């Protein structure tokens, strides 16, 4: 069986979202040794910024009139959807950047939904999906930045409501504590959040493996 993992962090080392996803993946493999993990790291191996526009224009142009750029964009979108459909479980690691959705993941979403199999369809209906998302500060109720997280609710809307995934979300805040001196006073809270996120990752990874066994 196959787990498809997608990372959107621009970092390959020291990434908080990758740390969570690594644990989920490890738990999956611990319960299912020999299973396959397919990976795509769009934060590093970025998707072409022009692909979405090319794919959209291709959808309104007869296939025989497609330009080479349109053909490549349509093929890329199909590949992205193929990856999602081929896997029994999915793992997305997507950090909050500048109060919003990672531009790399937004590009990914926009390109995926140009494929007819994904456009307006709950094409991941019932498929187990884990989303690991992290935030440098704190955005909960009563904090000065309450309401400034414009990513997490959007990701839930796309993955669960639009694509139909059976979604589990693992969240960690205050990842910049220890990096930004202004947040030093929150070291204890940050450590507690970190530990909680790692435990949630272990639980999600074990549950993901168990669901795949049951299927």
Secondary structure as GFF3:
##gff-version 3
##sequence-region A 1 215
A	DSSP	beta_strand	2	7	.	.	.	ID=ss1
A	DSSP	alpha_helix	16	31	.	.	.	ID=ss2
A	DSSP	beta_strand	36	41	.	.	.	ID=ss3
A	DSSP	alpha_helix	51	59	.	.	.	ID=ss4
A	DSSP	three_ten_helix	63	65	.	.	.	ID=ss5
A	DSSP	alpha_helix	68	86	.	.	.	ID=ss6
A	DSSP	beta_strand	89	93	.	.	.	ID=ss7
A	DSSP	beta_strand	96	97	.	.	.	ID=ss8
A	DSSP	beta_strand	100	101	.	.	.	ID=ss9
A	DSSP	alpha_helix	103	112	.	.	.	ID=ss10
A	DSSP	beta_strand	128	134	.	.	.	ID=ss11
A	DSSP	alpha_helix	152	156	.	.	.	ID=ss12
A	DSSP	pi_helix	157	162	.	.	.	ID=ss13
A	DSSP	beta_strand	166	172	.	.	.	ID=ss14
A	DSSP	three_ten_helix	181	186	.	.	.	ID=ss15
A	DSSP	alpha_helix	187	214	.	.	.	ID=ss16
###
